[in-house]
Amino acid sequence: MAKIAILGAGVMGSALSVPASAANSVTLIGSPLDTDIIRKLRDTGRHPVLDVLLPDTLSYSLSSEQNQDALCSADIIVIGVSSAGVDWAIGEIQRCNASPDLLALVTKGLVKGPVANAAPQTYAQYINSQMTTPTGRIIGIGGPCIARELAMAYPTRVSFAAHDIACADKLRHLMQTDYYRITTHTDFTGLEACAALKNFMCIGVSAMFSAYQLEDSHAKNPLAALFNQAVHEIAILSQWIVNAAGKPGIDASEEGQRQSTIPTAFDLAGMGDLHVTVGGGRNSRLGKHLGNGEHLSQVQNTTMRGVTVEGVDTGRQLMSGFRTACDSGDLNARALPLTEAILACIALDEPFNFDFNLLPG
């Protein structure tokens, strides 16, 4: 049994509290945006967004309350906020001088690296650069996991990755249940890159739902073709990010950075996660709008006004480094036609348009 503090009471942080509390003591700490959620959980035990009763063994805390004891006594801290809350989570850990044995990350995304016009970093790399937690003790959590299904204890299979496999195995031992099954490996940066890139690729794959319509449903062939291409491009781009992480000035001290991330891209954190993301959510909704001939600016000003779409943010972080890498030969643009098509939607505000002649024959 361990003491676990989860920072962020949104859907994924809260969902993860369900398997985490099966054999551990768990405190769910809301971000400044989660005040209403924490208050409703205290009143009813039901998460207002997930619409699921959470375990009655959980403890809840507001961001405005004194959370030093919960964080400093935690064996494990899980950062489960959205990308907008990452700096708040880091600040809370540092403010309390918390030094957990393990730090786990649910938040996924890309940020600009320390070198201009180079490959972006994952949030895991960014968090690592801001904190004193030893690199090997940071664990990435990735894979196909719809929050409400996990909160309802539906069978779910994910990956935990860390540079030190013993740390990933330790967290698996503490959190695995009969319905939450966990694989472990050492492709830490690769897992984090795949988990971010799948949101970006989902936009293009999901465009096929509306771009090709049959009488009573969407066409399956073009959707399958782009799904396959998306996984291949996730593998290429994630390997680029992993390779860059081992270059001087970025994260040259990290161990194991030059391992192949291709198996990760074709496993749970890449292909598996892309599958559930295409099935629904904000990235998928946007893709359907773009495939219907709409422009990104049009969608963001009307039907999805005020909605954060992680894949768009990821694309914006990719742009400059992607162009530089293609010009230098580090990336082959001809092998990345789906990436080019999605970036055109984001950078040029064009409707989604994909030329299937660009796929390998």
Secondary structure, DSSP 8 states (H G I E B T S, - for coil): --EEEEE--SHHHHHHHHHHTTSSEEEEE--TT-HHHHHHHHHHSEETTTTEE--TT-EEE-TTS--HHHHHT-SEEEE---GGGHHHHHHHHHHTT---SEEEE----EE--SSTTS--EEHHHHHHHH--S-GGGEEEEESS--HHHHHTT--EEEEEE-SSHHHHHHHHHHH--SSEEEEEES-HHHHHHHHHHHHHHHHHHHTHHHHSB-SSSB-HHHHHHHHHHHHHHHHHHHHHHHHHHTSTTTSTT-TTTTS--HHHHTSIIIIIHHHHHHTSSHHHHHHHHHHTT--HHHHHHTTTTT---HHHHHHHHHHHHHHHHHHHTSS-GGG-HHHHHHHHHHHS-------GGGS--
